[in-house]
């Protein structure tokens, strides 16, 4: 039996909504099949008021063993580092976060806000939001660079806006069943099993990417969304086209450019006008190229690919 | 028109998305059937252009088999060796 506590800071509940839609395994499977005891969750917890405060204090004192602490949302530190803008159960949420993280075997940051600060931490960041162990790409965040949970692991980051439900439940099962050691993390403490490949991996528009045929407007069923519509699939680490959303689709499959929401910089360019759904270019060349590709190679590849492009690549192949 | 030496606006080349968008805005303001206006504003020339010899052939909007510019604001027939300042890859 693993005790799990889930709290929300500067959050929209998107990751909770996502989690409740999990299927492989489902949120119920965690309890019935994998021995996870949900001590409290903002949408599922039964305790209120004094009872909840007492339970949180019991976790901190060790009276109740805390195995997994899941945090959703940013850690709000405003105003002036006090955290008073985000009070919970009688005190600043950030104080609960610090003390619960210190006593938990494992700490899981869920969603962009908890991992990197996300949208609340977008400049000018009035809420002084940070992620648990990162602020954007900077290692440190709220708990500090050197933080390790009682089991000796740093914060496990599961980014996304929201994170896919199955990324969440599968990692929770791994941790709860004693397999946390098998969860290899990348440089941003994301589980490699999910975040080693790119959003582009498995994209149904890969042929259009290869032959440099661009979608130029929303709603076109042909063409790659990277060249003109700002898709970040080639530079974003996620399994969105391998582990499909609702078991059947993904942003790019539905004709929506990937916004790179699993990367620390999300939202990119601080959402400045003209930067959303538009590929940013410098002298006609994309500012951000597919990872590992340099400008010179990209230009050469473009010429070769366009020359070799077959006729079908220019036509709508997804006929109803 | 191109063969007859139509003078078009090849400079300035839009360096970033803001300048690119400004040229697109200018194109949208033209009457839809104003082919000459489109060619002038977008700066078409009938040969490769610039120190890298940029051509329509490499441009993301160029459809090889139709010899067509697929940029919605232009949507004109073009040759692979032509160029315009809305060139992007």
HADDOCK unambig.tbl for C-alpha pairs under 7 A between the chains (distance, minus, plus):
assign (segid A and resid 212 and name CA) (segid B and resid 60 and name CA) 6.25 0.50 0.50
assign (segid A and resid 213 and name CA) (segid B and resid 60 and name CA) 6.30 0.50 0.50
assign (segid A and resid 214 and name CA) (segid B and resid 60 and name CA) 5.88 0.50 0.50
assign (segid A and resid 214 and name CA) (segid B and resid 61 and name CA) 6.55 0.50 0.50
assign (segid A and resid 216 and name CA) (segid B and resid 71 and name CA) 6.52 0.50 0.50
assign (segid A and resid 227 and name CA) (segid B and resid 60 and name CA) 6.85 0.50 0.50
assign (segid A and resid 227 and name CA) (segid B and resid 89 and name CA) 6.81 0.50 0.50
assign (segid A and resid 280 and name CA) (segid B and resid 16 and name CA) 6.98 0.50 0.50
assign (segid A and resid 280 and name CA) (segid B and resid 17 and name CA) 5.85 0.50 0.50
assign (segid A and resid 281 and name CA) (segid B and resid 16 and name CA) 5.45 0.50 0.50
assign (segid A and resid 281 and name CA) (segid B and resid 17 and name CA) 6.11 0.50 0.50
assign (segid A and resid 282 and name CA) (segid B and resid 15 and name CA) 5.49 0.50 0.50
assign (segid A and resid 282 and name CA) (segid B and resid 16 and name CA) 5.21 0.50 0.50
assign (segid A and resid 283 and name CA) (segid B and resid 14 and name CA) 6.66 0.50 0.50
assign (segid A and resid 283 and name CA) (segid B and resid 15 and name CA) 4.55 0.50 0.50
assign (segid A and resid 283 and name CA) (segid B and resid 16 and name CA) 6.44 0.50 0.50
assign (segid A and resid 284 and name CA) (segid B and resid 87 and name CA) 5.98 0.50 0.50
assign (segid A and resid 284 and name CA) (segid B and resid 88 and name CA) 4.15 0.50 0.50
assign (segid A and resid 284 and name CA) (segid B and resid 89 and name CA) 6.20 0.50 0.50
assign (segid A and resid 285 and name CA) (segid B and resid 88 and name CA) 6.00 0.50 0.50
assign (segid A and resid 285 and name CA) (segid B and resid 89 and name CA) 5.55 0.50 0.50
assign (segid A and resid 302 and name CA) (segid B and resid 58 and name CA) 5.99 0.50 0.50
assign (segid A and resid 303 and name CA) (segid B and resid 58 and name CA) 5.02 0.50 0.50
assign (segid A and resid 306 and name CA) (segid B and resid 57 and name CA) 6.79 0.50 0.50
assign (segid A and resid 306 and name CA) (segid B and resid 58 and name CA) 6.25 0.50 0.50
assign (segid A and resid 306 and name CA) (segid B and resid 64 and name CA) 6.95 0.50 0.50
assign (segid A and resid 311 and name CA) (segid B and resid 65 and name CA) 5.86 0.50 0.50
assign (segid A and resid 314 and name CA) (segid B and resid 63 and name CA) 6.66 0.50 0.50
